[in-house]
């Protein structure tokens, strides 16, 4: 990772070891290589990947003290954002990456192996199905997602994984107020409450982003999430 990236990471109060910088560079190399044969990202230029994927994934530190987080599940992780950058920088956190596309899971497994990451697991499947399984339901400190689904829909996929007192943390664009307002009812039904919407620019850029802090305050009713398709077609 170049010095510009390093200085931007420093602005978040983080510093990278040589090993971590090497892991990010290897991640970039694998991403670009695999992207030639499957659609992982529309962004492939080195600085842009560092900024719009890696740095963006780490912006959660503006809202939380990550030293108090022990387990994270990343729903609809795609090419591994934000889960893998968080794992690289906070190696002690137990991370689970879930995606519905098997090709992407193969890519993620390759990244994990080449980066030598431990305490990280990939799951191939739908969020609605795994949220019903005892070993995953209400087991995580954090559920994170950069998936593009509407917040009401995403909340139904994600809040069932979060333990009481934990957080669902969606990464969104800057212009999010209306979507948050429309999702508040769903969030409440699912046992959460919107604590804060943190808006910021990626360090050294004009790219506006939001991180939403949704705290889990009571258990999610067993009937949620509904069967595949319903959360998207008929948001709560």
Rosetta silent file (secondary structure, phi, psi, omega in degrees, C-alpha in Angstrom):
SEQUENCE: XXXXXXXXXXXXXXXXXXXXXXXXXXXXXXXXXXXXXXXXXXXXXXXXXXXXXXXXXXXXXXXXXXXXXXXXXXXXXXXXXXXXXXXXXXXXXXXXXXXXXXXXXXXXXXXXXXXXXXXXXXXXXXXXXXXXXXXXXXXXXXXXXXXXXXXXXXXXXXXXXXXXXXXXXXXXXXXXXXXXXXXXXXXXXXXXXXXXXXXXXXXXXXXXXXXXXXXXXXXXXXXXXXXXXXXXXXXX
SCORE:     score description
SCORE:     0.000 S_00000001
   1 L     0.000  137.572 -174.706    0.000    0.000    0.000 S_00000001
   2 L   -77.000  172.524 -177.243    1.406    3.399   -0.918 S_00000001
   3 H   -65.116  -31.677  178.511    2.223    6.230    1.489 S_00000001
   4 H   -60.488  -46.748  179.547   -0.904    8.183    0.522 S_00000001
   5 H   -63.079  -44.493  179.869   -3.051    5.273    1.672 S_00000001
   6 H   -57.780  -41.836 -179.125   -0.975    4.865    4.815 S_00000001
   7 H   -68.590  -33.363  177.994   -1.482    8.548    5.691 S_00000001
   8 H   -69.138  -39.319  176.968   -5.250    8.211    5.151 S_00000001
   9 H   -63.506  -38.646  178.168   -5.381    5.180    7.441 S_00000001
  10 H   -60.600  -34.218  179.171   -3.436    7.212   10.035 S_00000001
  11 H   -64.631  -19.365  176.054   -6.172    9.848    9.922 S_00000001
  12 L   -89.516    2.840 -178.989   -8.502    7.175   11.266 S_00000001
  13 L    80.388   18.680 -179.178   -6.142    6.645   14.197 S_00000001
  14 L  -112.801  151.786  169.733   -4.916    3.341   12.752 S_00000001
  15 L  -132.487  145.130 -176.889   -1.447    2.230   11.764 S_00000001
  16 L  -104.791  137.120  172.676   -0.593   -0.725    9.562 S_00000001
  17 L   -75.792  166.506  176.071    2.273   -3.135   10.108 S_00000001
  18 H   -57.748  -39.766  179.876    4.401   -4.154    7.110 S_00000001
  19 H   -61.041  -44.917 -179.714    2.571   -7.489    7.180 S_00000001
  20 H   -66.105  -39.181  177.141   -0.843   -5.797    6.999 S_00000001
  21 H   -62.094  -41.363  178.356    0.275   -3.561    4.129 S_00000001
  22 H   -62.763  -41.531  179.444    1.510   -6.657    2.321 S_00000001
  23 H   -62.723  -42.359  177.924   -1.860   -8.393    2.930 S_00000001
  24 H   -63.478  -40.044  179.385   -3.767   -5.462    1.424 S_00000001
  25 H   -66.798  -39.365  177.470   -1.504   -5.482   -1.640 S_00000001
  26 H   -65.538  -42.837  177.574   -1.921   -9.231   -2.081 S_00000001
  27 H   -56.764  -46.996  179.180   -5.690   -8.833   -1.687 S_00000001
  28 H   -58.338  -46.407 -177.051   -5.655   -6.162   -4.404 S_00000001
  29 H   -61.502  -45.025 -179.756   -3.635   -8.403   -6.737 S_00000001
  30 H   -66.159  -41.072 -179.871   -5.984  -11.404   -6.303 S_00000001
  31 H   -57.880  -48.131 -177.562   -9.056   -9.167   -6.705 S_00000001
  32 H   -68.290  -38.679  179.134   -7.875   -7.755  -10.026 S_00000001
  33 H   -63.185  -51.465 -178.053   -6.765  -11.181  -11.288 S_00000001
  34 H   -69.321  -28.592 -178.493  -10.067  -12.904  -10.479 S_00000001
  35 H   -65.159  -19.057  178.033  -12.062   -9.906  -11.692 S_00000001
  36 L   -67.905  -28.142 -176.249  -10.890  -10.707  -15.238 S_00000001
  37 L  -112.441  -10.328  175.301  -12.994  -13.877  -15.235 S_00000001
  38 L  -148.137  154.746 -174.225  -15.862  -12.970  -12.872 S_00000001
  39 L   -84.561  100.371  179.132  -17.605   -9.786  -11.875 S_00000001
  40 L  -105.958  -37.673 -178.109  -16.291   -8.794   -8.427 S_00000001
  41 L  -157.780  148.002  174.006  -15.889   -5.026   -8.739 S_00000001
  42 L   -87.214   -6.882 -177.833  -16.180   -2.227  -11.276 S_00000001
  43 L  -106.484  119.423 -177.027  -13.240   -0.517   -9.551 S_00000001
  44 L  -128.786  -11.941 -178.709   -9.829   -1.962  -10.425 S_00000001
  45 L   -71.331  138.001 -170.682   -7.324    0.924  -10.348 S_00000001
  46 H   -50.673  -55.421 -177.364   -4.917    0.547   -7.394 S_00000001
  47 H   -63.487  -38.045 -178.832   -5.548    3.856   -5.594 S_00000001
  48 H   -66.935  -40.892  177.156   -9.289    3.630   -6.154 S_00000001
  49 H   -62.714  -44.820  178.261   -9.531    0.109   -4.715 S_00000001
  50 H   -57.713  -41.205 -174.881   -7.509    1.224   -1.695 S_00000001
  51 H   -79.456  -55.599 -168.778   -9.781    4.225   -1.206 S_00000001
  52 H   -84.152  -16.537  176.701  -13.268    3.062   -2.191 S_00000001
  53 H  -112.517  -57.732 -174.058  -13.046   -0.516   -0.914 S_00000001
  54 H   -69.309  -55.997 -178.515  -10.276   -0.901    1.679 S_00000001
  55 H   -62.407  -44.284  179.700  -10.401    2.501    3.373 S_00000001
  56 H   -56.876  -40.929 -179.972  -14.191    2.643    3.141 S_00000001
  57 H   -61.463  -29.916 -175.877  -14.423   -0.728    4.908 S_00000001
  58 H   -86.427   -5.481 -174.429  -12.374    0.661    7.817 S_00000001
  59 H   -65.574  -11.978  177.223  -14.532    3.770    8.350 S_00000001
  60 H   -57.338  -23.940 -178.669  -16.477    1.914   11.045 S_00000001
  61 H   -67.785  -15.316  175.836  -13.717    3.028   13.451 S_00000001
  62 H   -73.674  -16.168 -177.471  -15.215    6.534   13.337 S_00000001
  63 L  -113.379  -22.011 -172.853  -18.264    5.121   15.121 S_00000001
  64 L  -138.735  152.350  169.352  -16.985    2.269   17.301 S_00000001
  65 L   -87.903  104.322 -173.023  -14.070    1.150   19.450 S_00000001
  66 H   -72.000  -11.404  177.856  -13.214   -2.052   17.590 S_00000001
  67 H   -70.768  -13.891 -179.952  -11.124   -3.397   20.484 S_00000001
  68 H   -98.627    6.125 -178.085  -14.442   -4.208   22.212 S_00000001
  69 L  -105.705  128.787 -175.829  -15.747   -6.249   19.262 S_00000001
  70 L  -111.882  -23.626 -178.315  -15.120  -10.002   19.263 S_00000001
  71 E  -145.561  137.847 -178.852  -17.306  -11.361   16.449 S_00000001
  72 E  -135.599  137.184  167.061  -18.566   -9.986   13.125 S_00000001
  73 E  -116.457  134.859 -178.903  -20.718  -11.449   10.365 S_00000001
  74 E  -110.114  111.970 -174.238  -20.629   -9.744    6.960 S_00000001
  75 E   -93.758  129.836 -177.127  -23.866  -10.336    5.029 S_00000001
  76 L    64.584   46.888 -170.162  -23.753  -10.264    1.219 S_00000001
  77 L   -65.558  -22.807  177.940  -20.007   -9.776    1.461 S_00000001
  78 L    62.795 -117.774 -179.949  -19.384   -9.976   -2.309 S_00000001
  79 L   -86.210   11.954  174.082  -15.648   -9.514   -2.846 S_00000001
  80 L   103.476   17.453 -179.388  -15.115   -9.413    0.942 S_00000001
  81 L  -107.780  130.738    5.557  -15.977   -5.824    1.860 S_00000001
  82 L   -91.759    0.004 -168.328  -16.005   -4.771    4.646 S_00000001
  83 H   -56.854  -46.923 -174.955  -15.230   -8.131    6.315 S_00000001
  84 H   -71.987  -45.512  174.811  -11.719   -8.877    5.007 S_00000001
  85 H   -56.277  -38.705  177.870  -10.229   -5.360    5.461 S_00000001
  86 H   -65.178  -39.282  179.212  -11.598   -5.402    9.036 S_00000001
  87 H   -64.979  -40.416  179.971  -10.056   -8.843    9.580 S_00000001
  88 H   -61.981  -45.747 -174.368   -6.660   -7.664    8.281 S_00000001
  89 H   -80.851  -30.451  178.986   -6.569   -4.628   10.591 S_00000001
  90 L  -122.589   73.496 -170.111   -8.216   -6.327   13.599 S_00000001
  91 L   -63.668  -18.300 -178.013   -6.904   -9.917   13.350 S_00000001
  92 L   -77.464  -18.696 -177.216   -8.278  -10.975   16.749 S_00000001
  93 L   -74.267  134.460  174.400  -11.922  -10.550   15.698 S_00000001
  94 E   -76.080  124.861 -175.418  -13.751  -13.734   14.663 S_00000001
  95 E  -122.968  136.606  172.949  -15.212  -13.048   11.199 S_00000001
  96 E  -120.367  130.152  178.834  -17.868  -14.862    9.161 S_00000001
  97 E  -110.899  122.440 -179.526  -18.416  -13.922    5.489 S_00000001
  98 E  -116.143  131.236  175.257  -21.762  -14.898    3.940 S_00000001
  99 E  -147.602  149.267 -175.654  -22.580  -14.734    0.244 S_00000001
 100 L   -86.924   -7.170 -177.134  -25.161  -16.454   -1.951 S_00000001
 101 L  -106.853  120.338 -174.561  -22.833  -16.938   -4.929 S_00000001
 102 H   -63.430  -34.096  178.330  -20.495  -19.920   -4.812 S_00000001
 103 H   -59.489  -41.497 -179.892  -17.979  -18.356   -7.247 S_00000001
 104 H   -67.650  -35.965  177.905  -17.485  -15.465   -4.830 S_00000001
 105 H   -63.356  -40.070  177.391  -17.009  -17.883   -1.925 S_00000001
 106 H   -61.547  -42.022  176.666  -14.233  -19.622   -3.911 S_00000001
 107 H   -60.556  -47.704 -178.333  -12.584  -16.236   -4.442 S_00000001
 108 H   -62.079  -40.278  178.336  -12.861  -15.383   -0.723 S_00000001
 109 H   -61.572  -38.680  178.030  -11.381  -18.756    0.268 S_00000001
 110 H   -64.926  -43.611  178.435   -8.424  -18.061   -2.032 S_00000001
 111 H   -61.172  -47.862 -178.548   -7.896  -14.613   -0.457 S_00000001
 112 H   -58.437  -44.449 -178.157   -8.084  -16.054    3.074 S_00000001
 113 H   -66.550  -47.081 -177.391   -5.580  -18.771    2.213 S_00000001
 114 H   -69.421  -29.263  179.997   -3.083  -16.481    0.431 S_00000001
 115 H   -86.627   -8.366 -179.997   -3.295  -13.820    3.169 S_00000001
 116 L    66.279   35.245 -178.603   -2.855  -16.444    5.904 S_00000001
 117 L   -80.184  142.819  178.093   -5.955  -15.233    7.774 S_00000001
 118 L  -122.716  166.185 -178.555   -7.205  -17.237   10.766 S_00000001
 119 L    55.197   45.647  177.431  -10.459  -17.247   12.763 S_00000001
 120 E  -144.248  138.084 -174.588  -12.429  -16.471    9.609 S_00000001
 121 E  -134.715  145.209  174.799  -15.077  -18.602    7.905 S_00000001
 122 E  -108.669  144.985  176.204  -17.014  -18.348    4.629 S_00000001
 123 E  -127.510  128.778  174.508  -20.625  -19.461    4.211 S_00000001
 124 E   -96.887  115.529  178.686  -22.301  -20.094    0.883 S_00000001
 125 L   165.025 -176.094 -179.109  -26.019  -19.461    1.202 S_00000001
 126 L   -94.968  144.426  179.730  -28.840  -16.994    1.690 S_00000001
 127 H   -57.899  -37.604 -178.068  -29.023  -14.706    4.707 S_00000001
 128 H   -62.309  -34.794 -176.673  -32.652  -15.774    5.297 S_00000001
 129 H   -77.732  -47.419 -175.526  -31.668  -19.439    5.692 S_00000001
 130 H   -71.072  -23.552  178.327  -28.617  -19.125    7.930 S_00000001
 131 L   -67.397  -16.929  178.933  -30.383  -16.663   10.257 S_00000001
 132 L   -87.281  -12.987 -175.529  -32.646  -19.577   11.290 S_00000001
 133 L   -84.030  133.270 -174.939  -29.696  -21.754   12.340 S_00000001
 134 L   -55.552  -37.856 -175.105  -28.922  -21.836   16.064 S_00000001
 135 L   -71.761  -11.158  179.866  -25.149  -21.491   15.636 S_00000001
 136 L  -116.089  -25.496 -173.917  -25.587  -18.143   13.838 S_00000001
 137 L   -70.560  125.860  177.887  -28.800  -16.620   15.184 S_00000001
 138 L    51.802   43.046 -176.998  -28.205  -13.771   17.673 S_00000001
 139 L  -113.341   -7.578 -169.923  -24.578  -14.859   18.088 S_00000001
 140 E  -111.783  142.729  173.366  -22.622  -11.833   16.785 S_00000001
 141 E   -63.516  -44.594 -178.235  -21.457   -8.579   18.340 S_00000001
 142 E  -131.425  140.783  162.570  -21.744   -6.921   14.928 S_00000001
 143 E  -115.091  123.683  179.799  -23.454   -7.655   11.650 S_00000001
 144 E  -114.319  154.461  176.444  -21.990   -5.459    8.898 S_00000001
 145 E  -160.388  133.463  170.860  -23.096   -5.060    5.302 S_00000001
 146 L  -107.807   15.146 -179.028  -22.201   -2.970    2.279 S_00000001
 147 L   -63.400  153.976 -172.710  -24.923   -4.714    0.257 S_00000001
 148 L   -85.720   -2.003 -177.261  -27.069   -2.448   -1.907 S_00000001
 149 L   -59.160  153.132  174.236  -30.468   -3.598   -0.597 S_00000001
 150 L   -57.243  146.538 -172.688  -32.901   -1.079    0.852 S_00000001
 151 H   -60.716  -36.630  178.990  -32.340   -0.582    4.597 S_00000001
 152 H   -62.463  -44.353  178.432  -35.740   -2.041    5.627 S_00000001
 153 H   -65.934  -47.367 -178.459  -34.975   -5.235    3.654 S_00000001
 154 H   -60.556  -36.302  179.526  -31.355   -5.361    4.815 S_00000001
 155 H   -62.748  -38.097  179.415  -32.456   -5.037    8.454 S_00000001
 156 H   -69.266  -33.001  175.547  -34.587   -8.172    8.124 S_00000001
 157 H   -69.990  -37.956 -164.617  -31.599  -10.068    6.698 S_00000001
 158 H  -100.435  -40.936 -174.484  -29.130   -8.800    9.285 S_00000001
 159 H   -59.743  -32.491  177.689  -30.690   -8.038   12.681 S_00000001
 160 H   -59.819  -21.168 -179.473  -31.511  -11.717   13.423 S_00000001
 161 H   -82.890  -16.255 -170.786  -27.739  -12.432   13.559 S_00000001
 162 E   -89.292  132.975  177.127  -27.004   -9.747   16.166 S_00000001
 163 E   -75.068  159.914  178.023  -26.923  -10.545   19.879 S_00000001
 164 E   -58.770  131.850 -178.017  -28.754   -8.300   22.356 S_00000001
 165 E    90.999  -11.640  177.781  -26.579   -5.236   22.976 S_00000001
 166 E   -88.291 -173.168 -174.388  -24.768   -5.734   19.666 S_00000001
 167 E  -134.281  140.637  164.428  -25.069   -3.686   16.481 S_00000001
 168 E   -96.244  125.268 -174.306  -26.177   -4.004   12.896 S_00000001
 169 E  -125.214   91.328  175.024  -23.936   -1.600   10.953 S_00000001
 170 E   -81.970  140.687  174.618  -24.909   -0.952    7.330 S_00000001
 171 E   -95.804  125.054 -175.670  -22.520    1.075    5.146 S_00000001
 172 E  -134.385  172.777  176.244  -24.500    3.469    2.951 S_00000001
 173 E   -74.582  175.308 -174.708  -24.107    6.471    0.681 S_00000001
 174 L   -66.747  -37.954 -172.894  -24.261    9.994    2.088 S_00000001
 175 L   -88.194   81.630 -166.757  -27.853   10.674    1.066 S_00000001
 176 L  -124.306   -7.667 -170.337  -29.569    8.248    3.415 S_00000001
 177 H   -54.050  -46.993 -177.061  -31.990   10.210    5.654 S_00000001
 178 H   -64.630  -42.146 -179.861  -35.217    9.247    3.880 S_00000001
 179 H   -62.371  -40.421  179.109  -34.246    5.562    3.686 S_00000001
 180 H   -64.227  -44.752  179.991  -33.453    5.524    7.423 S_00000001
 181 H   -59.437  -44.935 -178.396  -36.781    7.174    8.235 S_00000001
 182 H   -68.750  -22.749 -176.858  -38.672    4.624    6.104 S_00000001
 183 H   -92.616   -9.285 -172.428  -36.825    1.721    7.765 S_00000001
 184 H   -58.415  -38.699  179.211  -37.378    2.750   11.397 S_00000001
 185 H   -63.927  -46.166  178.068  -40.576    0.722   11.739 S_00000001
 186 H   -58.858  -46.641 -178.419  -38.912   -2.431   10.337 S_00000001
 187 H   -57.493  -43.605 -179.570  -35.907   -1.966   12.618 S_00000001
 188 H   -64.456  -46.170  178.903  -38.212   -1.707   15.646 S_00000001
 189 H   -56.640  -36.566 -174.809  -40.238   -4.822   14.663 S_00000001
 190 L   -86.641    2.410  175.327  -36.946   -6.759   14.366 S_00000001
 191 L    96.534   13.848 -178.283  -35.735   -5.754   17.844 S_00000001
 192 E  -114.768  174.349  172.357  -33.462   -2.843   16.959 S_00000001
 193 E  -145.297  137.022  179.039  -33.274    0.905   17.343 S_00000001
 194 E   -77.566  113.187 -177.303  -31.489    3.448   15.136 S_00000001
 195 E   -86.587  -42.188 -174.569  -28.974    5.085   17.466 S_00000001
 196 E  -163.443  146.877  169.833  -27.064    7.326   15.089 S_00000001
 197 E  -113.692  114.500 -176.707  -26.342    8.053   11.439 S_00000001
 198 E   -99.733  116.457  179.769  -22.693    9.020   11.094 S_00000001
 199 E  -104.882  143.352 -178.039  -21.918   10.942    7.892 S_00000001
 200 E  -160.188  168.222  171.336  -18.391   11.557    6.694 S_00000001
 201 E  -105.965  141.740  173.287  -16.138   11.983    3.690 S_00000001
 202 L   -58.811  133.499 -175.111  -13.523    9.348    2.927 S_00000001
 203 L   -48.641  128.224  176.795  -10.228   10.911    4.126 S_00000001
 204 L    75.271   12.186  179.751   -8.709   13.201    1.498 S_00000001
 205 L  -133.823  175.292  173.894  -11.683   12.825   -0.885 S_00000001
 206 L  -104.795   16.988 -177.620  -15.094   14.334   -1.560 S_00000001
 207 L   -81.244  115.018 -177.907  -16.755   10.901   -1.415 S_00000001
 208 E   -88.105  134.858  179.972  -19.633   11.081    1.050 S_00000001
 209 E  -136.728  161.272  173.998  -20.574    7.992    3.074 S_00000001
 210 E  -131.757  142.951  169.673  -22.831    7.101    6.013 S_00000001
 211 E  -120.394  128.770 -176.321  -22.520    4.460    8.691 S_00000001
 212 E  -105.618  128.607  179.001  -25.717    3.655   10.560 S_00000001
 213 E   -98.290  108.541  179.198  -25.578    2.425   14.151 S_00000001
 214 E  -114.407  110.764 -175.862  -28.546    0.133   14.798 S_00000001
 215 E   -88.670  138.751  177.217  -28.501   -1.343   18.289 S_00000001
 216 E   -87.284  115.771 -175.764  -30.184   -4.674   19.051 S_00000001
 217 L  -111.082  -16.800  174.357  -32.311   -4.093   22.158 S_00000001
 218 L  -150.542  161.274 -176.935  -34.587   -7.140   22.177 S_00000001
 219 L   -60.594  149.661  174.700  -34.714  -10.579   20.529 S_00000001
 220 L   -80.948  132.484  178.216  -35.946  -10.838   16.943 S_00000001
 221 L   -55.901  142.560 -174.330  -39.242  -12.736   16.684 S_00000001
 222 L   -57.120  -27.271 -177.181  -38.716  -16.298   15.400 S_00000001
 223 L   -71.774  -10.130  178.363  -40.781  -15.683   12.250 S_00000001
 224 L  -106.412  144.563   -2.736  -38.091  -13.295   10.952 S_00000001
 225 L   -73.366  151.570  176.139  -36.447  -13.305    8.522 S_00000001
 226 L   -70.204  174.155 -176.702  -39.297  -14.432    6.305 S_00000001
 227 L   -59.181  157.434 -179.561  -38.732  -16.882    3.435 S_00000001
 228 L   -46.786  133.411  177.294  -36.408  -15.957    0.547 S_00000001
 229 L    99.698  -37.840 -176.042  -37.793  -13.160   -1.586 S_00000001
 230 H   -64.761  -46.326 -178.490  -40.267  -11.705    0.929 S_00000001
 231 H   -56.786  -34.298 -179.812  -37.956   -9.196    2.679 S_00000001
 232 H   -79.868  -41.304 -176.135  -37.137   -7.612   -0.715 S_00000001
 233 H   -74.031  -40.658 -176.461  -40.639   -7.813   -2.225 S_00000001
 234 L  -131.827   76.798  178.909  -42.593   -6.743    0.860 S_00000001
 235 L   -57.354  147.120 -178.079  -40.364   -4.847    3.331 S_00000001
 236 L   -60.391    0.000    0.000  -41.785   -4.687    6.861 S_00000001
